[in-house]
Each structure stands twice: as structure tokens, then as C-alpha cells.
Amino acid sequence: MLQDTQTIRHYQKLTDALVELWNRGYRFDDLRMYLDGYLAALRHSNALAPYLIHRLEEDATRYLYDTSNFEMPVPQPESDYY
């Protein structure tokens, strides 16, 4: 579980971007490459401590492989009750 505020912000940006890419038609291989690139950029920039990047990678990977995060909600039919 992430507790550092800066790491949480990166997690939110990353997961929002993954969902957006999924909705635009990219698939899991593409999303995995995006995740790897994002993490590599964080490592290269020294924006976070290495152990925080590792925790971010674990949580983001768990998010990526949970298919329920990428399901489109099925709208419920409207009822004619007044």
C-alpha cells in the first residue's frame, strides 16, 4: 500500500493513463510497455527513491493485471416506474 503522497500522485496519473489508453484501443502489451517506460523515466530522473519506485511498480502491475479495472460498465435499462 502506497503512503508517500508523491508516489500516490504518480500512481493515480499512471492508472488514469492506463485506462485512457485501454479505452483508445491499446491492449495489455502496449500498456505494459507504457508502464515500463513510465517507471524507467522515474528511475532516470531520480524523482522518487528507488524503494518507492519499486512499490509503485508492484502496485501498478497489480492494477494492470486486474481485468476488472478495464471493464466497461454495462448501463442498466431505465425502468418505467413513476
MOPEJO-V385059 format. One record per backbone hydrogen bond with DSSP energy under -1.0 kcal/mol. NH is the residue of the N-H (numbers start at 0). CO is the residue of the C=O. If there is no record, write none. Layout:
# MOPEJO-V385059
nh=NH co=CO
nh=NH co=CO
This chain:
# MOPEJO-V385059
nh=7 co=3
nh=8 co=4
nh=9 co=5
nh=10 co=6
nh=11 co=7
nh=12 co=8
nh=13 co=9
nh=14 co=10
nh=15 co=11
nh=16 co=12
nh=17 co=13
nh=18 co=14
nh=19 co=15
nh=20 co=16
nh=21 co=17
nh=22 co=18
nh=23 co=19
nh=24 co=21
nh=25 co=20
nh=30 co=26
nh=31 co=27
nh=32 co=28
nh=33 co=29
nh=34 co=30
nh=35 co=31
nh=36 co=32
nh=37 co=33
nh=38 co=34
nh=39 co=35
nh=40 co=36
nh=41 co=37
nh=42 co=38
nh=43 co=39
nh=44 co=40
nh=46 co=41
nh=52 co=48
nh=53 co=49
nh=54 co=50
nh=55 co=51
nh=56 co=52
nh=57 co=53
nh=58 co=54
nh=59 co=55
nh=60 co=56
nh=61 co=57
nh=62 co=58
nh=63 co=59
nh=64 co=60
nh=68 co=65
nh=69 co=66
